[in-house]
Amino acid sequence: MSDTINPVIPGFAPDPSVVKVGDWFYLINSSFHLFPGLPIYASQDLVSWQQIGNAIHRQSQLSLAKSWANLYPVDDGKFLVGSGGLYAPTIRHHQGTFYVVCTNVLRSAGKGRDRTENFIVSTDDIWSGTWSDPVYFEFDGIDPSLLFDDDGKVYLQGSGGLGPSTTINLFELNLKTGAKLSDEKVIWRGTGDIYPEGPHLYKYNGWYYLLIAEGGTHGGHMVTMARSRNVFGPYESCPKNPVLTARGTQEYIQYTGHCELFQDESRQWWGFCLGARLEGQGRCPMGRETFLTRVDWDGEWPIFDQVKLNPRGLSATRSSSHLTAEAGIDYLYIRDAVMSNYRLENHNSSATLTATSVDLSHSELSPTFIGKRQRQLVGTSSAILKGIEDSWGSAKVQAGLACYKEEHRYCRIYYSAAQQEVVLEVVNAAQKIARKEKHTLTEVPRSVKFRIEYTEKKYTLLYSVLPHVDNNWTLLGTVDTLEMTDPDFTGPIIGIYAVGQVDGVQVQYESLTVE
């Protein structure tokens, strides 16, 4: 699909929000339990994008320790895998300052109710990669957004409450202090479907237009709209709701929703939304991604095109190489990473990891893991594990290459020093999958190269022991992407990791590649 435009941000890029400033478009996504959080991308043509930073880039800004994932049963016998952490940011620009508002969802142990911390971060120079500490404001809900009105007032709109019966609420906000300057009011309950959320307000032709998502963020997802002459309502529903959805269709791109409207330099309207490439048998290995679609707004209500691989009005000249990143910006860690456990060298082409006893399955602590989002539906990732020592056996060191979504779902290929084996492991708690395949080595290797090849339908896991002849790979096994697919919040992260029962063992890697 190298000749297609959509998805514009492939691989684990849900809940897009965008703002145009000068000649540049700036886009932000949710990141949940991953650090750094809230990736920011820039483009001048809506086709080629570069990640230029992360709004949450210092651990002192906030904690992700309570961002673990819960398993929620859904009607068809499956489980929704719902991560905590950073939900649905909105990016805005006003009088020279960029603002990001977002929710940090804090999971509660046992039967306690999840809590939300809503906050604002800001910067005067988005290209510097440096954002302020959070300014918190009182709001019991998620998905905050901002409207800068003509009279200088700033309004916060968000999805009030947690659960299927949320409402769209509004209040005036002091951006500097986080103080509420008005009572909070329910302004719309949506069209009657579940989870009214992701609201954005736009002032256009004397009307306040309210764009929201409903129906849940998977099969029932849709975009609906209402408008009012007064910011606090009452709001009248668009007679053609939903204005955008893929539910009930055979479209390849499903789950379309959580949309943001904007105009380009020629005043053409567009919509960014989340969506997912859903293969006919239910495979959705990349999770929710960012898609672009054309919008015509000549009448009273906007008319959205159905989301396609090539949106009307843009040339299909894009390839995956048109999504790039500043060096090191796109590396990811899990929750509150212990950064002293990582040392990147040689322009990030090699890494030394300090092993700990925390494994990928831990729900609160941070395992020693560093990776990148899988960006290509068809591609390859690899890494070389070097300097293996005999002493690793007693320390029970385990190190290799993993495809990770959250603590409930991952597959990996690794060297187990205690058993002197190369192991393929697949874990999916939502599907009750836990299996391993093993190859025993005749002697302790000094170096092992791991390789994961991926397509829409499967992951292929291979390894090679010195001398790493590329055509001398040993196939350990395959993983059907159905085994990693659920109604989920996240997408695949591919990276290297190190686990050991004796803390402090140094594990060296080189030539980590993720496509």
C-alpha positions in Angstrom: 0.0 0.0 0.0 2.9 2.3 -0.5 1.0 4.3 -3.1 -1.8 5.2 -0.7 -2.2 8.2 1.6 -4.2 6.7 4.4 -3.5 6.1 7.2 -1.6 9.4 7.4 -0.1 8.3 10.8 0.0 4.5 10.7 0.4 2.3 13.7 -0.9 3.1 17.2 -2.1 6.6 16.4 -5.7 7.0 17.8 -7.7 10.1 18.8 -6.1 12.7 16.5 -6.3 16.4 17.1 -4.8 19.0 14.7 -4.2 22.7 14.5 -2.8 24.8 11.6 -0.4 27.6 12.4 1.2 29.5 9.6 2.2 27.0 6.9 2.3 24.0 9.2 -0.2 21.5 10.5 0.5 20.0 13.9 -1.1 16.8 15.0 -1.2 14.9 18.3 -2.4 11.4 19.4 -3.2 9.5 22.5 -0.4 7.3 24.0 -2.0 5.7 27.1 0.7 3.8 29.1 3.8 4.6 27.0 6.5 7.2 27.8 7.2 9.7 26.3 3.6 10.5 25.9 1.4 12.4 23.4 3.5 12.4 20.2 3.4 15.5 18.0 3.7 15.5 14.3 4.2 18.3 11.8 3.4 18.6 8.1 3.1 21.2 5.4 1.1 19.2 2.9 -1.0 16.7 4.9 0.9 13.9 3.2 4.4 13.9 4.6 4.7 14.0 8.4 7.5 14.2 10.9 7.4 13.5 14.6 8.9 16.5 16.2 8.3 15.9 19.9 6.2 14.6 22.7 4.1 16.8 25.0 4.9 14.6 27.9 8.6 14.2 27.7 9.9 14.5 31.3 9.0 12.0 34.0 8.6 14.9 36.4 5.6 16.1 34.5 3.4 13.2 35.6 3.3 9.5 36.6 2.0 6.7 34.4 2.3 4.1 37.2 -1.5 3.6 37.3 -2.0 3.2 33.6 -2.5 -0.5 33.5 -5.0 -2.1 31.2 -8.3 -3.6 32.3 -10.2 -6.4 30.5 -13.9 -5.5 29.9 -16.3 -8.2 28.6 -18.2 -7.2 25.4 -21.3 -8.8 23.9 -19.7 -11.2 21.5 -17.7 -13.0 24.1 -14.6 -11.0 23.5 -12.8 -8.6 25.9 -12.1 -5.0 25.4 -8.5 -4.3 26.5 -8.6 -0.8 27.9 -5.4 0.8 28.9 -5.2 3.7 31.4 -2.9 6.6 31.0 -3.1 9.5 28.5 -6.4 9.7 26.7 -7.5 11.8 23.7 -5.5 15.0 23.8 -6.5 18.2 22.0 -3.9 20.7 20.6 -4.8 24.3 20.1 -2.8 27.6 19.4 -3.7 31.0 20.7 -1.7 34.3 20.7 1.7 32.6 20.1 1.2 29.7 22.6 0.4 26.1 21.9 -1.8 24.3 24.4 -2.5 20.6 24.9 -5.3 19.5 27.2 -5.5 15.8 28.1 -6.7 13.3 30.6 -4.5 10.9 32.6 -6.8 7.9 33.6 -5.6 6.4 36.9 -6.7 2.8 37.3 -8.0 1.7 40.7 -7.2 -1.6 42.3 -10.0 -4.0 43.2 -13.5 -2.6 42.8 -12.6 1.1 43.2 -13.6 3.6 40.5 -11.0 4.8 38.1 -9.9 8.5 38.6 -9.0 11.1 36.1 -6.5 13.9 36.2 -7.1 16.5 33.6 -4.4 18.9 32.7 -3.0 21.6 30.4 0.6 21.7 29.1 1.9 24.5 26.9 4.9 25.8 24.9 5.8 28.9 23.0 8.1 27.0 20.7 6.6 23.7 19.5 9.8 22.8 17.6 11.9 23.0 20.7 10.4 19.8 22.1 10.0 21.4 25.5 6.6 21.6 27.2 5.5 23.0 30.6 4.6 21.2 33.7 0.9 20.3 33.8 -1.6 22.8 35.1 -4.5 20.6 36.6 -8.1 21.6 36.5 -11.2 20.0 38.1 -13.2 17.9 35.7 -14.6 14.4 36.4 -14.3 13.0 32.9 -12.1 12.5 29.8 -11.4 13.9 26.3 -11.1 17.6 27.1 -10.9 20.2 24.3 -10.7 24.0 24.1 -12.6 26.7 22.4 -11.1 30.2 22.2 -14.1 32.4 21.7 -14.3 35.8 20.0 -14.7 37.7 23.3 -11.5 36.3 24.7 -13.2 33.7 26.9 -11.8 30.1 26.9 -14.2 27.2 27.2 -13.4 23.6 28.2 -15.6 21.0 26.7 -15.3 17.3 27.6 -16.9 14.0 28.1 -18.3 14.1 31.7 -18.1 10.9 33.8 -16.8 7.4 33.0 -18.8 4.7 31.4 -21.4 4.4 28.6 -23.7 7.2 29.8 -21.3 10.1 29.6 -22.4 13.5 28.7 -20.9 16.5 26.9 -20.1 19.1 29.4 -18.9 22.7 29.2 -17.4 25.4 31.4 -15.3 28.5 31.2 -11.6 27.9 32.2 -8.6 30.0 33.3 -5.8 28.4 31.3 -3.0 29.8 33.6 -4.5 28.5 36.9 -6.9 25.8 35.8 -9.7 27.5 37.8 -13.3 27.1 36.7 -14.8 30.5 35.8 -18.4 29.2 35.4 -20.6 26.4 36.5 -20.2 23.2 34.5 -23.2 22.4 32.3 -24.3 19.4 30.3 -24.7 20.8 26.8 -25.6 17.7 24.8 -26.2 14.0 25.4 -25.5 13.0 21.8 -28.1 11.2 19.6 -28.8 8.5 22.1 -26.0 6.0 21.5 -23.4 5.0 24.1 -20.2 6.8 25.1 -20.8 10.4 23.8 -17.1 11.6 23.9 -14.3 13.3 22.1 -16.1 16.7 21.8 -14.7 19.7 19.8 -16.4 23.0 19.5 -16.0 25.3 16.4 -17.3 28.8 15.8 -18.5 29.1 12.2 -20.9 31.5 10.5 -22.3 32.7 13.9 -23.0 29.1 15.1 -21.3 27.0 17.7 -20.8 23.6 16.0 -20.2 20.6 18.3 -18.6 17.6 16.9 -18.5 14.4 19.0 -18.0 10.6 18.8 -20.6 8.0 19.9 -21.1 4.3 19.8 -17.8 3.2 21.5 -14.5 3.3 19.8 -14.8 0.1 17.7 -17.6 -1.5 15.7 -20.2 1.0 16.6 -18.1 4.1 16.3 -19.5 7.2 14.6 -19.2 11.0 14.4 -22.3 13.1 15.2 -22.9 16.8 15.2 -25.1 19.5 16.8 -25.1 23.3 16.8 -26.3 26.3 18.8 -26.3 30.1 18.7 -25.2 30.1 22.4 -22.1 28.3 23.6 -24.1 26.8 26.5 -26.9 25.6 24.3 -29.4 24.4 23.7 -27.9 22.3 20.8 -29.9 21.0 17.9 -28.8 17.7 16.3 -27.7 17.6 12.7 -30.6 16.0 10.7 -28.1 13.8 8.8 -26.4 12.3 11.9 -24.2 10.4 11.9 -22.1 12.6 9.7 -19.3 10.0 9.5 -19.3 6.3 10.2 -18.2 2.9 8.7 -20.5 0.8 10.8 -22.9 -1.4 8.8 -20.6 -1.1 5.7 -18.1 -3.4 4.1 -15.4 -0.7 4.1 -11.8 -1.8 4.7 -11.3 1.1 7.0 -13.6 0.6 10.0 -14.1 2.1 13.5 -14.0 5.7 12.0 -14.7 8.3 14.7 -13.2 10.7 17.1 -12.9 13.4 14.5 -11.3 16.8 14.2 -12.3 19.4 11.6 -9.9 21.9 10.1 -9.2 24.0 7.0 -6.1 24.1 4.8 -4.5 27.2 3.2 -7.1 27.2 0.4 -9.9 27.1 2.9 -10.7 23.5 2.0 -12.2 21.6 4.9 -10.8 18.2 6.1 -11.4 15.8 8.9 -8.8 13.7 10.8 -10.3 10.7 12.5 -9.2 7.4 14.1 -9.9 4.3 12.1 -8.6 0.8 11.7 -7.7 -1.4 8.8 -9.9 -4.4 9.4 -9.2 -7.6 7.4 -12.1 -9.7 6.4 -11.6 -12.4 9.1 -11.4 -9.9 11.9 -7.6 -9.2 11.9 -6.7 -5.7 13.0 -3.0 -6.0 13.9 -2.2 -2.3 13.7 -4.9 -1.1 16.0 -6.4 2.4 15.7 -4.6 4.7 13.4 -5.0 8.3 12.0 -6.9 8.8 8.8 -7.7 11.9 6.7 -10.9 12.5 4.7 -12.2 15.5 2.7 -15.1 17.5 4.0 -17.4 19.9 2.0 -19.0 22.6 4.1 -20.9 24.9 1.7 -24.2 24.5 3.4 -25.4 24.6 7.0 -23.8 21.3 7.9 -20.5 19.7 6.8 -20.6 16.7 4.6 -17.8 14.1 5.2 -16.5 11.7 2.6 -16.3 8.1 3.5 -12.8 7.3 4.7 -10.8 5.7 1.9 -7.1 4.7 1.4 -6.8 7.7 -1.0 -8.9 10.7 0.1 -10.5 12.9 -2.6 -8.3 15.9 -3.4 -4.9 14.6 -2.4 -2.4 12.8 -4.7 -1.4 9.3 -3.8 2.4 10.0 -3.8 3.0 8.9 -0.2 5.1 6.0 1.0 6.0 4.8 4.5 9.2 6.8 4.4 7.1 10.0 4.4 6.6 9.5 8.1 9.8 10.3 9.8 11.0 11.3 13.3 13.7 13.4 14.8 16.5 11.2 16.1 15.5 9.4 19.3 12.1 11.1 19.6 10.1 8.0 18.6 11.6 5.6 21.2 9.1 4.3 23.7 9.3 2.9 27.2 6.6 1.4 29.4 5.0 3.5 32.2 7.4 5.1 34.7 10.6 3.8 33.1 13.8 3.7 35.1 15.9 5.6 32.6 19.2 4.6 34.2 18.6 1.1 32.9 19.2 2.3 29.3 22.2 3.5 27.5 21.9 4.3 23.8 25.1 4.7 21.8 26.4 5.1 18.2 23.6 7.4 17.1 21.1 5.0 18.8 22.3 2.0 16.7 23.4 0.1 19.8 22.0 -0.1 23.3 23.0 -1.5 26.7 20.0 -2.5 28.9 20.2 -3.3 32.6 18.1 -6.4 33.3 15.6 -6.4 36.2 13.1 -8.9 37.5 10.1 -7.0 36.1 8.7 -8.7 33.0 6.4 -7.5 30.2 3.4 -9.0 32.1 3.7 -6.6 35.1 0.8 -4.3 35.3 2.3 -1.4 37.3 6.1 -1.5 37.3 8.2 -0.7 34.2 10.1 -3.6 32.6 13.4 -2.9 30.9 12.0 -2.4 27.3 12.6 0.1 24.6 10.9 0.1 21.2 9.1 1.9 18.5 5.6 1.8 17.0 5.2 -0.7 14.2 4.5 1.6 11.2 4.2 -0.8 8.3 1.6 -3.4 7.9 4.2 -5.5 6.0 7.7 -5.2 7.3 10.6 -6.5 9.3 12.3 -5.8 12.6 15.5 -7.2 13.9 18.2 -6.9 16.6 21.4 -8.6 17.6 22.0 -9.7 21.2 25.7 -9.6 21.9 28.2 -10.5 24.6 26.2 -13.4 26.1 28.1 -14.8 29.2 28.0 -18.1 30.9 27.0 -16.4 34.2 23.7 -15.3 32.6 22.4 -18.8 33.3 22.5 -18.5 37.1 21.0 -15.0 36.8 18.2 -16.4 34.6 18.7 -13.7 32.0 16.1 -13.5 29.3 16.6 -11.1 26.4 15.2 -10.7 22.9 12.8 -9.0 20.5 9.2 -8.4 21.4 6.0 -7.2 19.8 4.1 -5.6 22.7 0.7 -4.0 23.1 0.3 -3.9 26.9 0.8 -6.4 29.8 -2.0 -8.6 28.6 -0.8 -9.1 25.0 2.6 -9.6 23.5 4.6 -12.1 21.4 8.4 -12.4 21.6 11.4 -14.4 20.6 14.2 -14.5 23.2 17.3 -16.3 24.5 16.7 -18.0 27.8 20.1 -18.3 29.5 18.9 -20.7 32.2 17.7 -23.3 29.8 20.1 -22.4 26.9 17.1 -22.1 24.6 15.6 -19.8 22.1 11.9 -19.4 22.9 8.9 -18.1 21.1 6.2 -17.0 23.5 2.6 -15.7 22.8 0.5 -14.2 25.6 -3.0 -12.9 25.2 -4.9 -12.8 28.5 -8.1 -11.6 26.7 -8.2 -14.7 24.6 -6.6 -17.0 27.3 -3.6 -17.7 25.1 -0.3 -18.6 26.7 2.0 -20.8 24.6 5.7 -21.4 23.9 7.8 -23.0 21.3 11.5 -23.7 22.0 14.7 -24.7 20.4 17.6 -25.9 22.6 21.1 -24.8 21.6 24.0 -27.1 21.9 26.3 -24.5 23.5 26.1 -21.0 24.9 26.1 -18.6 22.0 28.1 -15.4 22.1 25.6 -13.6 19.9 22.1 -14.2 18.6 20.2 -12.2 15.9 16.4 -12.1 16.2 14.0 -11.2 13.4 10.3 -10.6 13.3 8.6 -10.4 9.9 5.0 -9.2 9.8 2.1 -9.1 7.4 -1.5 -8.4 7.9 -2.1 -12.1 8.8 0.9 -13.2 10.7 4.1 -12.6 12.6 7.1 -14.8 11.7 9.8 -15.2 14.3 13.3 -16.3 13.4 16.7 -16.4 14.8 20.3 -16.9 13.7 23.4 -17.8 15.8 26.8 -16.6 14.7 28.0 -15.9 12.1 24.6 -14.3 11.3 24.5 -15.3 7.7 21.3 -13.6 6.6 20.1 -16.6 4.5 20.7 -19.0 7.4 17.7 -18.1 9.5 16.1 -20.6 11.7 12.3 -20.4 11.8 11.0 -20.8 15.4 7.3 -20.3 14.6 4.5 -18.0 13.5 1.8 -16.1 15.3 -1.5 -15.4 13.6 -2.3 -11.7 14.1 -5.8 -12.8 15.3 -4.0 -14.0 18.4 -2.9 -10.4 19.0 -6.1 -8.7 17.9 -8.9 -7.6 20.2 -11.1 -4.6 20.6 -8.2 -2.6 22.0 -6.9 0.9 22.7 -3.2 0.4 21.7 -1.2 -0.8 18.7 2.0 -2.9 18.3 5.3 -1.6 19.8 8.4 -3.6 18.7 11.5 -3.5 20.8 14.2 -5.1 22.8 14.1 -6.0 26.5 16.0 -7.7 29.3 14.8 -9.6 32.3 16.9 -11.3 35.0 16.4 -12.7 38.5 19.6 -10.9 39.5 19.3 -7.1 39.0 22.1 -5.3 37.3 23.2 -7.7 34.5 24.2 -5.6 31.4 22.7 -6.8 28.1 24.0 -5.4 24.9 22.2 -5.0 21.6 23.1 -3.6 18.2 21.4 -3.0 14.9 17.8 -2.6 16.2 15.5 -1.8 13.3 11.8 -1.3 13.4 9.7 -0.5 10.3 
